[in-house]
């Protein structure tokens, strides 16, 4: 089968006295049968091109699936008189949500079996779940398309029956009031999918009668509703990329009026929790790396904010948790997470001890206030995900669970490391990497997969993956580039990789790739790169800038048609991201974005082997971006390298639902890499 050739229909796009001609703009219509036909042809072409690997893909899928403990269970946590947990049964794709009253020895109550709900559906995802204050009614949100448009349903936990109430076409975000009758939820714009309204629903009434409580008029802002840890207050949190505003209401007064904590101010961000008569607020007010302040509930405005943890230029305050006798702080220093325990009695604070050079740690689920036990999580590139309880008084920790690798796993067979690459402006960029010791050769002959994201201030964590073992055991080195655009080294790391500094993200990644080559971890003949969504933008930009560095790339649901998308305010995400990428209606940003937009910079030249994945129902990156990009690359590239597009016709941004179906897509991606290395055997 020859590669599909997409027809060209010239579309003139003009702004700032500049014209772009888009030959594939016509693909922007998922209802067009010709679009669906083209996507199906691309899928067929991929299958035929890799037909010799079909058996290998199946074997690889079974190999990865075989490491997963099928009858697995989460660590229970105690809240509101029950122990709560989820578990999987052998052969099932979806979880069972369970609880036990007062004791782990009590009888199990399966209050939601997602396998039953998903029966007969090609896609099914449960979003939020929450019980009423009296623990008698469950609310849960579900999506059966993959476009992140949910329906809230209610279940009577005494009878097991679903209630007639249904709230369709909402975001999946909701919170109960304390009266066991009232639920507040957020609703999105049907076209842009921006979460912009908060409604109130009373059980037993038609959702069409639900009362609008709050509407966010500013198109750069979106809003959600949630409860404080104390469960005393409901908070409406409205935010843009650079600003926040929070409104609060006592949970036992659902018909009351929401009050403002602090009105929005450009470049002022904050998030709040409640305890003991105060709002505890993480904010960047005169604090680039954020600080913790408190303010009395009756006077919560910025003029009453009192520093609890002042700003520290060397440590990013990421999160905090409140207990009766302790404040727990999650911070990031030199790119690594630290967890600090601060007693309220002003005795000496201390940090949890982590021994590895590169790892990930986080504050876990801690709904109880009157306890001296902290639940936290930890893993690394070689240590499976682990859940601990830490006794904050005697400083002892108990391992509650470590991810079990079926068939056995010996962490001493693998080596992780943290190295640094010098970016073109002299900045040092950390790289985390892992490899199997007996297959590593320091001569540049190792295949290496370099991954990164580099946007929105999301840090690229060094985490364990059992599926990744399928690459490591076949001689691959896996590396993560902690590039600017993420928050890996603090808030400045993010701000130096966005807006008019976005190209630092791309040049950092290239510097990491070049450093790995210089240090003989790999060579251009064996170097691969991977990124998804905004990380797919990274792939496209880097591929245009330095195609000769890489043998192959995987771009998952890639954001590649930057200028056209950011000029179209009718599609999801655009208006809310002007402070991330810039608004191209301003010529300075237009020119800058145009200079790196992957789709706009495809030219006649050789490109690396490329696998692109997409979802027809993707609400984050519309399917036509990767589709158009592949079509344009096919028309212009001058090499004979692989160019493959796989579109999941039944899913969205997150790919297939279910814990095993998603592995089939991963098996395809890994097969692509191993095929190019001649290791599909």
N, C-alpha and C positions, 0 to 999 in steps of 0.2 A: 504493500500500500504506500502510495506517495503521500508526502505531507500535505495536509489540507492547505488550500490557498484561499484566503478570504477575499471576497470581492472588495473593490475600492469605490467609495462614493465620497467625493471631495466635499468636505464641510469647512467653510471659512469661519474662523474664530478670531475676532478682532477686538482689541482694546489697546489703549495708550498708543494709537497710531501704529500698531504692530499687528501683523496678520500671521496666524498659524493655520496650516491646512491639515485637518485630521481626516485621513482616508477611512478610518474605522469607527467614526462617531456613531454610525448607524447601529452598532452593536448594543447601544444603550437602550435596549427594549427587550425585556425578558419575555414579553408576550409575542414577539416576532418569531414565527416558525423557522425562519432562516437562521436566526440566532441559535435556537435550540438545535437545529440540524448541524450547524458548525461546531457547537460544543460537543455534540455526540460524535462527530467525525474526529475531533481532536482526541476524545477519549478512546475511540477505536484505534486511531493511529498509535497512541501510546501502548495500548494492549498488544498490537501487532509488532511494534518495534521491540518490545520487551517480552515477546511471546516465549522465547527460549528460557526465560527466567520464571515462568509461571509456577513450575513445581518448586523452585527455590523460594519464591515469595510465600507460597503456602507453608513450606518448611520453616521459613524464618518467622512467619506469624505464629506457628505452633511453638517454636522455640521461645519466643518472647512471652506468649501466653502461658507457656509451661513454667515460667519462673514466678508467676503470680499465684499467690495462695487464694484459691477460689472461694473457700469458705472463711473469708476474712472478716474481722470485726474491728471497729474503731475503739479507742479507749473511752469508757464511759465517763461522763462528768455529772456532777450532782447539781441540780437546780430545782427549786420549787417543790421539793419533796420527792423527786424522782431522779433516778440515774438514766441518762439519755445516751444513746449510741446508735450507730448504723452498722449493718453487717451485710455480707453477700453470701449467697448459697451457691454451691457448685453448679456450674453450667448457666447461671443467670447473668444477664448483662447489667441489671440495675439493682440498687440497694433496697434493703428493708430498713425502715426507720423504726426503732424500738425504744422501750423504756421499761424500767422496773421500779416499783414504788418502794421508797425508803431503804431498800437493801438490795445488793446484787444477788442475794439468794432468793429474792422474791420471784414470782411468776413473771415471765416475759410477756409484754404486750406489744405486738406488732401493730403500730398505729398507721403505718403507710407502707404498702408493698408496691413499689414502683413498677415491678415486672408485670403485675396485673394491669396497671394503668396503661402501660406501654404496649400491651398485647395487640398485635395487628397493625401497629404503626411503624413506619419506616424511620421515624425520628421521634424521640420523646425525651424531655429534660424537665426535671423538677428544679425550680429555682428556690425561692425562700420557703421556709416552713416555720410556723410559730403557733403556740397554743395560747388560748385565752388564760387570763389570770387564775381562774379556778381550775384550769387544766382539763376542762371538759370538751372543748371544741378546738379542732385543729384547722388552721388556714394554711393552704399551700398553693403555690403558683406553678403552672406547667406550660410548656411550649412544645407543640408537636410539629413545628415547621423548621425551626432553627434560626428564625429571624429575631429572636429575643423579644417577641411579642407574646405576653403571657395571659393566662386566665386564672383568676383566683377562685378556688373552690373551698368548701367548708365540710368538715366531717365531724359528726357527733361521736366522740370517743367512747361513750357509754354503750350506745347501740351499734356502733360501727357503720352507720348509714351516712351517705353523703346528703347534705342539706340541699334544698333547691336553689339557694343563693349561688349565683355565678357572676363574676365581674370580669368581662372579656376585654381584650385589647389594652392591657396595661403593662407596666414595666416589669412587674415581678417584685417590686419593693413595697413593703407594707409593714404596719405595726399596730398592735392591739392597744386600745385604751384599757383602763383598769376595770371597766364595768361589765366585761365579758360579752358585750353586745356590739361594741363599736370598733370598726377597723378603719384606719387611715391608710391610703395607698397613693402612689404616684402614677400619673398617666402621661403618655408620650404623645407628641404631635404625630398624627397618622402619616404625614409625609416625611418629615425630617427625623422622626423618632426621638426628638429631643424631649427629655423628661421635664415637663414644664408646669404640671398641675398636681395639686394634692387634693384628693376627695375624701369625704367621710361616708362610710357605708354602715348602716345599722342592720343587723341580722334580721331576716324575715321580711325585708323590703326589697323592692325591685331596684337593681343597680342603676336603672335609668333615672331613679329619683335621688341618687346620691348627691350630696351637697358639695359644691366646690368651696374649698377652704382657703386655697392659696394658688395664685397663678404667677409664674415668673415671666414677666414681659420682655426682659432683656434676652435677646436670642443668643448671646454668648454665655448665658447661665443655664444650668440645669439644676433640678432639685430632687431630693429624696427625703424620706421620713424614717426616723429610727428612735429607739428608746435609749435612755441612759442606763448605765450598769445598775444604778439604784432602782430602776424601773419607776421612778417617781415622775419623770418628765418625758414627754414626747418632744423631739427636736426636728424641725424642718431645716434641712441644711441645703442652702442654695449656693452654688459656686460656679465660677468660671475658672479658666486656667490660672488667673492671677488674683482672684478676689473671692471672699466668702461672706456669707450672711446667715445667721442662725436665729430661728424663732422657736420659742419654747412654750409648752402648755403642760399643766399638771395632768398626769395620766388619769387621775380619778375625776377629772372635770372635762369630759370630752366635748361638751358643748360650750366651753369657755372660749376666751379669745387668746390667740397666740400672741406672745410678747417678744420683743426684739432683744437679743443679747447685745449685738453691736452692728450698726448699719454698715453696709458695704462701702469700702474705700478702695480705690485702685491700688493694687499691689499689697493689700493687707489680706492675708490668709489666716484662717483659724478653724479649729475643731474643738468641740467641747464635750465634757462628761460632767456628771454631778455626784457629789458626795458631801454629806454633813453640812448642808446649808450653803455650799459654794459650787460654782461652776469652775471646773479645772480645764484650762484652755491651752492647747498647743498652738503657738502663733509665730509668725515671722515678723511681728511688729518690732522694728529696729533690731531684727535678729535674722540674718540671712539663713543661718543653720537652724532656726527655730528655737524657741524657749518654752518653758512651762510657766503659766501664771494662774492665779486664782482670783475670783471676784464673787462677792456675795450675790445670792440669787435676787435679792431685792434691788441691787444696784450693779448690774452685770456689765455696764458699758466700759469702754477702753480706759476711761479716766480713773476707773477703780481697779484696774488690773495690777496685781501685786506679784512680782517675780517670785517663783518657787525654785526653778532651775534657770539661772541666767543664761544668756546666749554664750556659746563657746565656739570660737572660730574654727577649732580643730575637730569638733564633734557635731554630727547632725542628729538632732533629736527626732527620732522616727515615730515613736509610739510611747504610751504610758498606760499603766493600770493602777487602780486604786484599791487599797485594802484598809481594814480598820487600823492596823498598826504599821503598815508599810506603803511606800510609794515605789513602784517598779518602773524603771525607765529602759526603753530599748533605744540605743543610740548606735551610730555608725562612725567609727574612727579609723582612718587610714584604709577605708574600704571594707572593714570587717565589723560585723555586728557585735556589740557588747550589751549585756543585760546587767543593769545596776540596781541594787536593793538599797533603799533609803528608809530607815526606821523613822517614824514620826517623832520619836522621843529624842531626836537629834544625836543619838549614839552613832558610832562610825558606820558609814555606808560601805558596801563592798560590791565586787563584781563576780559574776559566775565565771568559772575558769574553763576556757576552751583551749585545747592543745594544738590543733592542726593549723597549718599555714593558711589554708583557705577552707571555708566552711560557710554554712548558713545556720542562723539561730533566730528564734522568734518567741515572743510571748504567746502562749497558747490560750485555750478557752478557760477563763477564770470567772464564772458567774458569781461565785460566793464572795462576800465582802468580809465576813468575820472568820477569817482563816489565816493561818501562817504558812499555808502550802501554796506554792506557785507552780502552775502547770506551764511547761515550756517545751519547745521542739528544737531538734538539732539534727542536721545531717551534713554530709560533705560529699565530695566527688567520689570518695571510696567507702564512706560509712552510710549504711541505709538509714532512712528516716526513723528517728527515735523520739519517743515521747517520755518526758521525765516529770516527776513531782519533786520540787525542791523545797526543803524545810528552811524557811528564811531565818529561823532562830538558831538552830544548831548547825546550819549550813551543810546539811547532808542531802544527797539526791538519790532518788530511786528510779531506776529504769522500769517504766510501765509496759512499754512495748517497743520493739524494733521491727521494722519491716522485714518480713520473712521472705527469703529468696528460695523458692522451691527447687530442690535439687542440690542445694548447698551453695555457699559463697564464701570465698576466702579473701578477706580484704588485704591480707599480706601479699597477695599476688599482684597488687596494683600499686602504682605510685602517683601521688598528686604533687603539684608544685605551684608556686606563685612566682611569676617572673614579671619584669617590667620592660616595656618598649618605649623608646623615645619618639614622641610625635614630632611633626615637622617644625612646630613652634617651640620645641624643647621640653614640653610637658611630658612627664612620665606616666604611662598608661599601664595599669596592672592587667595581667593575663593569668587566669587559672587554667590548669590543664591536668589531665590524667591519662595514664596509659598502663597497659599490662607489661610488667617488668620483663618477662621472658621473651617478648616479641619486639621490644623497643631497641632500635639501633640508632646511635647518635651520628648518623652519616647522611641524613636527609632523605633516606629511602622510605620512611614511614608515611603511609597515607594519614592525613590529618584533617579533621573537620573543625573549622573555626566558626563559632556561633556568636551572635550578638543581637541586641535590640536597639538600644541607644536613643530612646525618645521618651517624652512625657515624665521624665524623672524616675522611670522605673529602673531599679537596679537589677543587673543580671546576676542572679545568685548562683553560687557554686553548690549545686544540689546533686544528690544521688539519683540515678536512674537505672532500674534493673534492665530496661530495654536497651539502654546504651551499651550494656555488656556485649551485645551481639556485634557491635562495632569493635569494641576494645579487644575482644577475644579473637578477632580476625585481623589484628595488627594495627588498628586505627589509634591515633592519638586524638583525644577530644579536648578542645580548648575554648574558653570563653573570654572574649575581649570586653573588658569593663570600660567602655569608651564613653566619651562625653555625650551628653544628651540623656544619660541615666543619672542617678544620684549616688553612684557608687562611692565617690570620694567627697560627698557633701553637696550642698545646694548649688555652689558655684559650678560644679561639674555638670549639672543640668543646664544652668543658664548659659554656659559656654558652648552648649550644643543644641541651641534652639534658635528660632527666628533668623537673624542675620549672621549668626555664628553656626548655622546648621552644618556647614561643610566640615567643621571640626570633627563631627561624628564620623564622616566618611574617611577623612585623612587619618584619624586615629585608628580605624579598622585596618586601613592599608599599612600603617606603621606596625601594627601588631602582626599582620601577615608577613611583612618583610623581616621582622625580628625573628619570627619562628623559623623562617628560611635561613637567615644568617646563623642562627644557633643550631642549625642542622636537625631541628625537630622534623622537618619535612623539606619539600622542594616544590617549585611550581608544577612539576609533573605529577605531584601527588597531593596538592593542596586543594581542599574543598571548603566552601563557605555556605552557611545557612542562616536564614532569618525569616521571620514571619510578620505580616501586617506592616507596621512601621519598620520592622526589621527587614521586610521585603523591599521597602524603599531603599534601605541601606544596601541590600544586594544589588539592586538595579543601578544605583549611583556608582557604587564601587566597580561594578562590571563595566560601566562606561568609562570610568577613569583609569582602571588598571586591569584590563581583561587578561593580559598576559601572565598575571600573578596566579591564576587559578585554573585548575583542570576542570572543575565543575562547581555548580551552585544549585542550591535549592531555595526557591523563593516561595514561601507559603502565604497564601492570601495577600499578595503584596500590594501596598499602596504606591503605585508607580505613575499614575497620571495626575501629578500633584497640582499643576496649574489649573487644568480644566475642572478638577474636583473642587478646589478651593475657590473657584469663581462661581460655582453652582450652589447657591444657598438653599436649594430645595431638597438636597440629599442629606442623609444623616451625617452628623459630626461636623460639617463644614463650619458653621458660624461659631460653634463652641471651641474651635481650634485656631481661630485667628491669632491668639496669643501664643500658640505653639509654633506655627509655621509662618505667620504673617498673613495679611490680607492683600491678595494680588491686585485688588482695585487701587491700591497704592503702588505707583510705578516702581518705587525702590524695591518693594517686596516682589512684585511681578518679575522684574529683571533678575533678581537673586534666585527666586524659585525656578524660573525658567532655565537658569544656568546649570541646575543639578537634576531637574525632574527627569527620571529615567526614560519615560515614554518620549519626551520631547528631544532627548539627546541620543536616540538610536541613530547610528549612521552606518554606511557601508564599511564593514570591517569584520575581522574575526572575533568571535565571542567564545567564552567557555561553554562546555556542555551545560545545559540548563533544564531543570525540572521546575515547573510552576504549578502550584495547586490553588484551587479556587472553590468557592461554594456558591451555587446558584442563588441561594436565599440569604447570602451574607448581608448583614445590615451595617457592618462596620466599613468594609472595603467592598464596594459593589463589584459583582462578578466581571463586569465589562472592563475594569482596569487591567487585570492580568490577561484577559482575553485579547484586548486590543494590543497590548504590549507584545504578546506572543505573535500575533498576526504581523505586526510591524517588523519584529525581529526576523521572522521568516522571509519577509520580502527583501530585507536589506543585508542580512549577514552573509559573509563571504566564505564561511568555513563549512565543513561537513560534520561538525559536532552535533550531538543530540540536542534537540529542542522539543520538549514534551510538555503538554498541558493536561492536567487532570482536574476536571470539574466534578465535584460531588453534587449531583443533581437533586439531592434530597436533604441537604444540610446548609448551614450558614458558616459564620466566622470561625466557630470552634470545631468544625469538622463533624464527623459522625458522632452520634450519641452512643452511650453504652461503653463499658470499660474494655470490651474486646473488639467491637467494631472499629474503634479508633486505631487499634493496633494494625489493622489491615492497611490503613493509609500510611502508617509509620513503616510498615514492611515494604511498601512501595518505595518510600523515600530512601530507606537503607539499601534496598536492592539497586536503586539507581547508582548510589555511591559504590557499592561493591561490584556492580557490573562494569563500571569504568575502571576499576582496579583489577578486574579479572578474577574476582574472588567469589563468584556465584556458584559455589560448589560445596 
